[in-house]
């Protein structure tokens, strides 16, 4: 357990290479929020919802500074949590990270179709935010934006919308047996953010983000995963015609090769 002395908390207010909380754009956002929310807890809550819903969830592309995520308005769990940490630190609220090791093929739940499941690593890293309020650490996870959650949680409980009251932990609805380890609070995860993805993962990340985009837009309430895969293929053919054929040709070749 971390000894929460002033000395120990200081590292949870410092800037790092990727948590660039002193960046003028990060400071500008915090200054605008401070005018509306002078109370520290209310400010922390407002910044949580700003990140949760103002920045669309995506997969991959985690090698981002907080200021870059702020500019792009999108982010994987690592990027969104890093942005929230930077905003909180800019506001003078100690904040850090939680690092989970999870069963990669399981913790996403029923949402992932077979052509993507086969590409997910058996062990994955999930990052969330830790906030120091009222002399204690509280966990919160801004990963999934509201539209994405509401469009998927009815068939995938892991996507239940996360609301945070500034007093209690607010985490994704992950199954405990899918969590291999959980460390928090950590003051610096630059080594994790700096780690480069495999070059071979580019096509999977591209497909994954098209799929997340589709889930956010899909108006049809599905009853099974096969139906969802069929709808996605139609959506991809309509919205990204070239990639539809390119991706499924590559997937077919990979599947055939693995059967030999």
PAVO-726259 format. One record per residue: x negated, y, z of N, C-alpha, C in turn; residue in one letter; chain. Coordinates in steps of 0.001 Angstrom, whole numbers, plus 500000, padded with zeros to 6 digits. Each point is the difference from the previous one (the first is absolute). Example, Ala and Ser with C-alpha at 12.3 -4.5 7.8 and 13.67 -1.06 7.14 Angstrom:
FIMAR   neast  nnorth     nup  caeast  canorth    caup   ceast  cnorth     cup  resn  chain
FIMAR  486810  494310  507800  500890   501190  500000  499100  501200  500000     a      A
FIMAR  500350  501050  499280  499180   501190  500060  500770  501090  500730     s      A
end
This chain:
FIMAR   neast  nnorth     nup  caeast  canorth    caup   ceast  cnorth     cup  resn  chain
FIMAR  499149  498809  500000  500851   501191  500000  499115  501239  500000     x      A
FIMAR  500332  500971  499143  499218   501221  499907  500196  500854  501238     x      A
FIMAR  498905  500491  500574  500063   500935  501115  500281  501388  499443     x      A
FIMAR  501192  500531  500251  500451   501214  499340  499501  501267  500699     x      A
FIMAR  498700  500149  500115  499412   501216  500518  499903  501013  498871     x      A
FIMAR  499776  501267  500363  499843   501043  498984  498870  499657  499042     x      A
FIMAR  498916  499436  500543  498847   499632  499183  500370  498931  498980     x      A
FIMAR  500729  498983  500436  500386   498924  499091  501016  500452  498967     x      A
FIMAR  500889  500913  500368  501025   500475  499080  499424  500936  498938     x      A
FIMAR  498836  500574  500267  499417   500961  499068  499793  499391  498615     x      A
FIMAR  499598  498745  499953  499765   499357  498702  501289  499828  499205     x      A
FIMAR  501139  500048  500684  501296   499870  499324  500525  501347  499502     x      A
FIMAR  499163  501025  500075  500342   501321  499465  498985  500447  498940     x      A
FIMAR  498970  499186  499786  498919   500387  499112  500300  499689  498532     x      A
FIMAR  499385  500783  499138  500092   499760  498562  499005  498919  499604     x      A
FIMAR  500392  499167  499034  499090   499027  499402  500015  500220  498485     x      A
FIMAR  499225  499223  499292  499944   500169  498542  501378  499867  499359     x      A
FIMAR  500757  499001  500407  501309   499751  499384  501159  500631  500777     x      A
FIMAR  499830  500173  501285  501009   500719  500794  499563  501461  500078     x      A
FIMAR  500160  500721  498898  499490   501373  499896  501031  500997  500542     x      A
FIMAR  500195  499937  501325  501044   500787  500657  499739  501502  499987     x      A
FIMAR  498771  500414  499689  499701   501431  499928  500191  500575  498601     x      A
FIMAR  500415  499159  499067  500247   500478  498639  501092  501068  500026     x      A
FIMAR  499835  501034  499189  500922   501135  500040  501443  499597  499692     x      A
FIMAR  500197  499016  499125  501363   499587  499666  500655  499231  501152     x      A
FIMAR  499208  499188  500699  500507   499302  501187  500361  501024  501072     x      A
FIMAR  499114  500952  500224  500244   501037  500994  501213  500842  499629     x      A
FIMAR  500173  500248  498694  501132   500798  499542  501331  499333  500295     x      A
FIMAR  500075  498690  499785  501230   499258  500306  500310  500088  501494     x      A
FIMAR  498981  499767  500822  500191   500019  501451  500433  501384  500468     x      A
FIMAR  499402  501043  499455  500382   501367  500388  501471  500264  499710     x      A
FIMAR  500487  499517  498850  501410   500217  499652  500928  499220  500924     x      A
FIMAR  499589  498809  500419  500816   499195  500901  499986  500562  501418     x      A
FIMAR  498876  500551  500420  499893   500560  501358  501020  501112  500238     x      A
FIMAR  500295  500768  498958  500950   501102  500137  501399  499494  500327     x      A
FIMAR  500324  498795  499511  501324   499420  500228  500033  499117  501246     x      A
FIMAR  498854  499393  500318  499956   499022  501093  498854  500337  500965     x      A
FIMAR  500221  500959  500900  498933   500382  500946  499704  498921  501041     x      A
FIMAR  500983  499147  500298  499795   498921  500963  499166  498895  499362     x      A
FIMAR  499029  499482  500743  499057   499017  499456  500685  498718  499549     x      A
FIMAR  500910  499481  500808  500682   498756  499616  500874  500221  498768     x      A
FIMAR  500744  501089  499975  500852   500281  498846  499170  500199  498737     x      A
FIMAR  498837  500607  500147  499108   500193  498859  499505  498659  499481     x      A
FIMAR  499606  499111  500907  499522   498673  499597  501096  499227  499271     x      A
FIMAR  501224  500060  500507  501126   499306  499363  500252  500564  498604     x      A
FIMAR  499991  501329  499882  500254   500643  498708  498925  499610  498981     x      A
FIMAR  498759  499926  500436  498920   499611  499089  500129  498531  499588     x      A
FIMAR  500482  499158  500916  500237   498593  499657  501010  499891  498855     x      A
FIMAR  501136  500694  500123  501029   499905  498961  499553  500667  498696     x      A
FIMAR  499185  501031  500122  499441   500652  498813  499171  499006  499198     x      A
FIMAR  499177  499216  500681  499168   499016  499311  500822  498798  499556     x      A
FIMAR  500899  499523  500863  500781   498814  499651  500784  500194  498709     x      A
FIMAR  500691  501120  499875  500907   500182  498867  499483  500938  498923     x      A
FIMAR  499042  500847  500344  499469   500942  499014  498932  499403  499112     x      A
FIMAR  499553  498776  500345  498938   499340  499255  500442  498570  499699     x      A
FIMAR  500204  499717  498730  500555   498720  499599  498991  498873  500228     x      A
FIMAR  500515  498893  500512  499150   498823  500205  499569  499431  498657     x      A
FIMAR  498751  499591  499929  499484   499286  498834  498991  498967  500487     x      A
FIMAR  499523  499161  499105  498992   499000  500366  498657  500413  499388     x      A
FIMAR  498912  499508  500601  498667   500299  499499  499610  501462  500170     x      A
FIMAR  498880  500380  499381  499534   501395  500000  499821  500555  501413     x      A
FIMAR  499308  499245  500861  499848   500464  501380  498754  500850  500214     x      A
FIMAR  499123  500105  498987  498763   500786  500168  500289  501489  499856     x      A
FIMAR  500808  500531  500896  500451   501385  499896  499755  500772  501294     x      A
FIMAR  499528  501235  499860  499976   500900  501145  501437  500436  500298     x      A
FIMAR  500230  500445  501215  501342   500455  500375  500463  501134  499083     x      A
FIMAR  499101  500893  499665  500355   501126  499126  500357  499531  498596     x      A
FIMAR  499410  498901  499541  500340   499454  498682  501393  499378  500020     x      A
FIMAR  500321  499291  501092  501353   499446  500136  501028  501131  500049     x      A
FIMAR  499658  501058  500715  500893   501162  500078  500307  500550  498612     x      A
FIMAR  498995  500033  499148  500159   500513  498642  500796  499045  499122     x      A
FIMAR  499752  498689  500142  500617   499016  499110  501436  499651  500383     x      A
FIMAR  500369  500227  501247  501364   499733  500480  500376  498521  499967     x      A
FIMAR  499002  499128  499976  500224   498556  500030  498899  499368  500830     x      A
FIMAR  500264  498793  500518  498930   499338  500725  500355  498622  500502     x      A
FIMAR  498994  499123  500018  500121   498707  500652  500043  500251  501508     x      A
FIMAR  500259  498958  500791  500105   500164  501449  498777  500701  500582     x      A
FIMAR  498813  499628  499520  498762   500611  500486  499993  501498  499762     x      A
FIMAR  500368  500406  498807  499959   501415  499630  501045  500813  500759     x      A
FIMAR  501205  499465  500135  501043   500743  500703  499668  500124  501485     x      A
FIMAR  499495  498941  500599  499618   500072  501404  498817  500949  500198     x      A
FIMAR  499053  499963  499077  498854   500896  500075  500434  501457  499883     x      A
FIMAR  500948  500275  499124  500519   501360  499861  500679  500448  501290     x      A
FIMAR  500811  499127  500583  500678   500360  501253  498981  500261  501103     x      A
FIMAR  498976  499182  500090  498947   500216  500999  499345  501362  499786     x      A
FIMAR  499688  500333  498750  499351   501282  499703  500896  501173  500380     x      A
FIMAR  501282  499905  499700  500934   501076  500348  500116  500162  501510     x      A
FIMAR  500076  498895  500704  500103   500060  501458  498733  500588  500613     x      A
FIMAR  498851  499582  499515  498743   500554  500514  499900  501494  499703     x      A
FIMAR  500453  500401  498815  499994   501417  499658  500902  500798  500937     x      A
FIMAR  501013  499332  500534  500933   500631  500937  499497  499931  501443     x      A
FIMAR  498828  499398  500205  499445   499882  501335  500566  498853  500804     x      A
FIMAR  500661  499063  499325  500569   498818  500655  499079  498810  499744     x      A
FIMAR  499431  499386  501027  499120   498846  499772  500730  498889  499246     x      A
FIMAR  499356  499490  498978  500622   498957  499180  498925  499068  499469     x      A
FIMAR  500382  498750  499803  499070   499003  499485  500733  498955  499186     x      A
FIMAR  499379  498851  499878  500492   498973  499095  500202  498662  500715     x      A
FIMAR  500960  499249  499504  500146   498603  500352  499655  499180  498784     x      A
FIMAR  499245  498930  500183  499576   499160  498878  500478  498578  500243     x      A
FIMAR  500909  499553  499166  500509   498637  500068  499380  499146  498907     x      A
FIMAR  499673  498779  500336  499706   498981  499003  501243  499134  499908     x      A
FIMAR  500529  499845  498804  501275   499314  499830  499908  498915  498934     x      A
FIMAR  500957  499082  500060  500140   498983  498948  500485  500702  498736     x      A
FIMAR  499081  500174  499052  500294   500811  498830  501201  499559  499198     x      A
FIMAR  500164  498702  499834  501088   499485  499168  501326  499942  500741     x      A
FIMAR  499990  500247  501306  501209   499851  500806  500567  501315  500533     x      A
FIMAR  499134  500938  500357  500516   501127  500777  500845  500969  499178     x      A
FIMAR  499915  499945  498666  500892   500820  499181  501432  499461  500012     x      A
FIMAR  500168  498742  500399  501328   499412  500069  500502  499507  498658     x      A
FIMAR  501325  500013  499836  500647   499433  498815  499942  500920  498790     x      A
FIMAR  499341  501103  500132  500067   501022  498965  499099  499731  498796     x      A
FIMAR  498975  499152  500174  498975   499860  498973  500299  498829  499064     x      A
FIMAR  500076  500245  498689  500252   498918  499040  498752  499137  499805     x      A
FIMAR  500189  498836  499407  498919   499027  499875  498813  500517  499201     x      A
FIMAR  500254  500810  498971  498893   500450  499166  499095  500994  500737     x      A
FIMAR  500464  500542  501132  499148   500853  500820  499481  499262  501232     x      A
FIMAR  500813  499109  500560  499575   499239  501179  498700  499263  499740     x      A
FIMAR  499873  499427  498809  498810   499221  499664  498737  500850  499979     x      A
FIMAR  500155  501312  499901  498843   500893  499919  499642  500631  501341     x      A
FIMAR  500836  499810  501022  499749   500607  501297  499017  499155  500794     x      A
FIMAR  499040  500645  500645  499012   499291  500806  500668  499329  501193     x      A
FIMAR  499423  498908  500466  500586   499276  501132  499956  500825  501283     x      A
FIMAR  499005  500879  500115  499912   500904  501142  499930  501440  499498     x      A
FIMAR  500838  500852  500566  500034   501403  499601  499852  500893  501224     x      A
FIMAR  499674  501262  499746  499874   500981  501073  501158  500981  499925     x      A
FIMAR  500638  500216  501130  501083   500983  500079  499614  501066  501022     x      A
FIMAR  500150  501263  499612  499607   501121  500852  501237  500780  500440     x      A
FIMAR  500055  500340  501283  501066   500868  500520  499379  501108  500839     x      A
FIMAR  500824  500852  500571  499525   501178  500726  500218  499848  501500     x      A
FIMAR  499058  500515  500773  500129   500074  501463  499959  501472  500409     x      A
FIMAR  500912  500408  500859  500105   501399  500426  499925  500070  501518     x      A
FIMAR  499238  500954  500513  499859   500168  501456  500923  501129  500458     x      A
FIMAR  501102  499623  500638  500987   500955  500512  500359  499632  501435     x      A
FIMAR  500201  501015  500827  500402   499772  501390  499083  499010  500711     x      A
FIMAR  498692  500158  499760  498966   499228  500690  500024  498500  499694     x      A
FIMAR  500487  499632  498811  499958   498591  499612  500008  499873  498482     x      A
FIMAR  499531  498856  499544  499960   499736  498573  501312  499376  499532     x      A
FIMAR  500480  500488  498852  501242   499505  499398  499701  499635  498547     x      A
FIMAR  500566  498892  499546  499799   499540  498632  501171  500428  499116     x      A
FIMAR  499685  500407  498785  501061   500285  499020  499470  499689  498606     x      A
FIMAR  500896  499619  499115  499596   499551  498667  500805  500732  498927     x      A
FIMAR  499381  500945  499282  500709   500777  498979  499939  499389  498601     x      A
FIMAR  499654  498734  499880  499694   499399  498693  501150  500096  498996     x      A
FIMAR  501163  499485  500356  501104   499883  499036  500874  501241  500006     x      A
FIMAR  500146  500630  498839  500878   501156  499900  501464  499569  500071     x      A
FIMAR  500867  500951  500314  501406   499691  500265  500691  499337  498815     x      A
FIMAR  499783  500525  498808  500667   499455  498816  499582  498548  499758     x      A
FIMAR  498722  499730  500136  499498   498638  499807  500599  499064  501050     x      A
FIMAR  500012  500420  501259  500542   499163  501074  501473  499703  499789     x      A
FIMAR  500769  501030  499751  501451   499832  499879  500380  499148  498794     x      A
FIMAR  499162  499997  498973  500322   499236  498797  499546  498544  500079     x      A
FIMAR  499287  499636  501068  499461   498642  500083  500285  499282  501322     x      A
FIMAR  500310  500733  501057  500091   499376  501328  501173  499034  500129     x      A
FIMAR  501038  500137  499162  501167   499127  500132  499678  498541  499629     x      A
FIMAR  498930  499802  499218  499597   498625  499697  498592  499691  500513     x      A
FIMAR  499306  501010  500505  498638   499799  500495  499828  500753  501325     x      A
FIMAR  500235  499342  501138  499960   500668  501304  498676  500686  500319     x      A
FIMAR  498902  499552  499398  498714   500656  500240  500012  501459  499562     x      A
FIMAR  500956  500342  499137  500092   501370  499482  500991  500870  500767     x      A
FIMAR  500466  499545  501158  500903   500832  500794  499392  501373  500235     x      A
FIMAR  500813  501035  499894  499522   501372  500127  499443  500244  501396     x      A
FIMAR  498805  500605  500071  499354   500293  501274  500327  501429  500415     x      A
FIMAR  500685  500149  501124  500271   501304  500594  499168  500146  501262     x      A
FIMAR  499554  501230  500281  499119   500223  501147  500504  501156  500850     x      A
FIMAR  500077  499775  501321  500505   501018  500925  498902  500706  500793     x      A
FIMAR  498738  499685  499699  498912   500649  500708  499750  499454  501385     x      A
FIMAR  500736  498943  500377  499859   499429  501345  499710  498503  499981     x      A
FIMAR  500535  499304  498995  499867   498546  499930  499274  499592  498723     x      A
FIMAR  499405  498810  500039  499365   499471  498797  501038  499822  498896     x      A
FIMAR  499604  500301  498776  500896   499857  498845  499196  499373  498870     x      A
FIMAR  500201  498698  499823  499172   499232  499076  500844  499301  498941     x      A
FIMAR  499336  499608  498912  500666   499173  499005  500495  498716  500650     x      A
FIMAR  501059  499450  499434  500632   498812  500579  499269  498731  499544     x      A
FIMAR  498735  499886  500389  499197   498847  499598  500224  498838  500952     x      A
FIMAR  499942  498792  499465  500114   498817  500842  498690  499790  500751     x      A
FIMAR  500091  499715  501285  498804   499906  500840  499033  498917  499516     x      A
FIMAR  500534  498904  499439  499108   498932  499560  499295  500326  498685     x      A
FIMAR  500346  501128  499386  499305   500451  498798  498882  500987  500347     x      A
FIMAR  499909  500400  501279  498967   500925  500451  498860  499192  500621     x      A
FIMAR  498830  500065  499400  498854   499217  500450  499229  500716  501101     x      A
FIMAR  499910  501326  499926  499337   500797  501020  500508  501426  499922     x      A
FIMAR  499817  500745  501085  500502   501372  500064  499094  500803  500925     x      A
FIMAR  499275  500973  499441  499099   500837  500781  500461  501446  499980     x      A
FIMAR  500053  500635  501168  500357   501409  500084  499713  500515  501416     x      A
FIMAR  499814  501311  500160  499819   500987  498928  498533  500088  499586     x      A
FIMAR  499777  500227  498720  498657   500194  499463  499885  501442  499502     x      A
FIMAR  498863  500623  500261  499830   501403  499637  499572  500193  498547     x      A
FIMAR  499411  498974  499383  499404   500162  498676  500129  498683  499221     x      A
FIMAR  500626  500064  498828  500084   498818  499127  499428  500312  498618     x      A
FIMAR  499078  500936  499935  499412   500367  498716  499388  498802  499271     x      A
FIMAR  499442  499062  500759  499398   498827  499362  501044  499162  499274     x      A
FIMAR  501229  499963  500534  501090   499272  499341  500468  500760  498763     x      A
FIMAR  500170  501305  500129  500477   500809  498883  498972  500024  498867     x      A
FIMAR  498731  499956  500372  498918   500085  499019  499854  498713  499175     x      A
FIMAR  500456  498887  500521  499827   498710  499336  500713  499981  498654     x      A
FIMAR  499261  499660  498965  500537   500028  498647  500834  498747  499708     x      A
FIMAR  501115  500159  499276  500789   498815  499611  499273  499206  498922     x      A
FIMAR  500374  498743  499853  499436   499177  498931  500404  500572  498643     x      A
FIMAR  499086  500033  499071  500310   500531  498668  501096  499181  499328     x      A
FIMAR  500065  498708  500343  501003   499117  499405  501413  500284  500508     x      A
FIMAR  500100  500832  501047  501308   500269  500605  500751  501134  499306     x      A
FIMAR  499369  500662  499037  500615   501190  499394  501349  499690  499353     x      A
FIMAR  500070  498893  499258  501249   499637  499335  501086  499674  501023     x      A
FIMAR  499633  499298  501069  500962   499647  501041  500524  501249  500693     x      A
FIMAR  499117  500951  500292  500410   501250  500645  500953  500777  499088     x      A
FIMAR  499684  500027  498716  500866   500679  499032  501386  499368  500004     x      A
FIMAR  500048  498678  499921  501274   499284  500011  500721  500215  501322     x      A
FIMAR  499247  499956  501105  500592   500183  501314  500656  501351  500157     x      A
FIMAR  499379  501033  499472  500580   501337  500124  501187  500212  499076     x      A
FIMAR  499987  499359  498835  501206   500006  499170  501145  499308  500741     x      A
FIMAR  499660  498917  500688  501014   499235  500732  500570  500815  501159     x      A
FIMAR  499151  500701  500740  500469   500858  501090  500892  501112  499459     x      A
FIMAR  499605  500561  498865  500807   501036  499346  501376  499450  499625     x      A
FIMAR  500003  498805  499446  501261   499343  499640  500881  499769  501230     x      A
FIMAR  499419  499499  501079  500775   499739  501219  500631  501278  500541     x      A
FIMAR  499270  501091  499911  500509   501275  500497  501179  500494  499156     x      A
FIMAR  500004  499648  498711  501027   500482  499077  501147  499019  499787     x      A
FIMAR  499788  498722  500264  500969   498965  499650  501357  500228  500669     x      A
FIMAR  501081  500152  499221  501324   500243  500576  500780  498720  500305     x      A
FIMAR  499482  498848  499562  500721   498735  500132  499640  499324  501314     x      A
FIMAR  500998  499637  500785  499757   499267  501239  499814  498531  499649     x      A
FIMAR  498792  499529  500167  499668   498653  499553  500376  498963  501063     x      A
FIMAR  500120  498750  499559  500338   498914  500927  498879  498981  500132     x      A
FIMAR  499033  500032  499056  498869   499070  500082  498818  500573  499240     x      A
FIMAR  498822  499464  500261  498772   500521  499418  499940  499791  498490     x      A
FIMAR  500569  498898  499522  499999   499744  498557  500744  501112  499260     x      A
FIMAR  501109  500441  500568  500762   501091  499412  499166  501276  499974     x      A
FIMAR  499258  500229  501073  499166   501196  500093  498894  499982  498947     x      A
FIMAR  499383  498844  499796  498949   499877  498988  500553  500283  498608     x      A
FIMAR  501193  499487  499730  500623   500219  498701  500295  501477  499766     x      A
FIMAR  500513  500668  501020  500306   501431  499896  498720  500807  499799     x      A
FIMAR  498936  499592  500685  498731   500722  499865  499454  499875  498575     x      A
FIMAR  500068  498814  499426  499496   499817  498640  500771  500877  499011     x      A
FIMAR  501310  500113  500191  500808   500857  499127  499639  501465  500196     x      A
FIMAR  499813  500384  501264  499629   501382  500321  498635  500338  499414     x      A
FIMAR  499046  499076  500132  498652   500230  499496  500005  500113  498475     x      A
FIMAR  500775  499157  499347  500081   500034  498534  500574  501326  499520     x      A
FIMAR  500957  500537  500752  500646   501258  499629  499107  501199  500284     x      A
FIMAR  499300  499995  501136  499269   501184  500450  498507  499987  499675     x      A
FIMAR  499436  498790  499843  498560   499889  499706  499821  498858  499000     x      A
FIMAR  500454  500248  498782  500132   498964  498990  498690  499252  499752     x      A
FIMAR  498918  500727  499751  498726   499346  499682  499523  499161  501185     x      A
FIMAR  500066  500558  501189  499489   499291  501165  500819  498744  500283     x      A
FIMAR  501291  500030  499692  500853   498838  500210  499420  498784  499295     x      A
FIMAR  499645  500127  498741  499477   498864  499237  498562  499672  500404     x      A
FIMAR  499212  501030  500235  498609   499792  500371  499892  499252  501322     x      A
FIMAR  500752  500454  500992  499905   499392  501317  500499  498557  499988     x      A
FIMAR  501164  499763  499454  500548   498650  500048  499240  499034  499090     x      A
FIMAR  499341  500511  498975  499107   499148  499203  498803  499580  500855     x      A
FIMAR  499403  500958  500735  498857   499690  500866  500403  499029  501105     x      A
FIMAR  501178  500215  500564  500475   499118  501070  500235  498594  499471     x      A
FIMAR  500571  499895  498792  500249   498689  499399  498672  499258  499764     x      A
FIMAR  498986  500733  499504  498695   499382  499752  499372  499522  501305     x      A
FIMAR  500115  500841  501047  499431   499628  501303  500705  498767  500565     x      A
FIMAR  501327  499958  499877  500781   498889  500523  499676  498714  499253     x      A
FIMAR  499876  500111  498685  499670   498827  499181  498622  499468  500350     x      A
FIMAR  499044  500889  500176  498627   499617  500334  499950  499256  501319     x      A
FIMAR  500782  500442  500989  499977   499388  501317  500729  498661  500043     x      A
FIMAR  500757  499699  498957  500680   498708  499929  499112  498925  499387     x      A
FIMAR  498968  500456  499294  499124   499040  499283  499090  499248  500980     x      A
end
